[in-house]
């Protein structure tokens, strides 16, 4: 079904509905989802030590995924998180445990703080920022 006010309004409405649904989740449900994510990520990476992981840092209403990212980091995987650029473009910056994080990107995105200005273009048009 399309929104008669246009795709931008439909997207904004859907985002509000999803955020409200997330906010209704209990802390126990979020913790349960985080444990499942940790187990699943560990299984995916078990025989693939060369893979990088790209992940959004969760909002307060989402499962706390950082423990899984810490585990992946300690197993030698590089972790990349988004950084919101001007014009709502995303770059990806390296993340390690203890990396300073700020909230303030598009839609309240949690992103790495104090990222170097120089960006490197990677395959597929993604912009990856070095440490």
Secondary structure, 3 states (H helix, E strand, C coil): CCCCCCHHHHHHHHHHHHHHHHHHCCHHHHHHHHHHHHHHHHHHHCCCCCCCEECCECCCCCCCCHHHHHHHHHCCCCEEEEEEEHHHEEEEEEECCCCCEEECCHHHCEEECCCCCCEEECHHHCEEECC
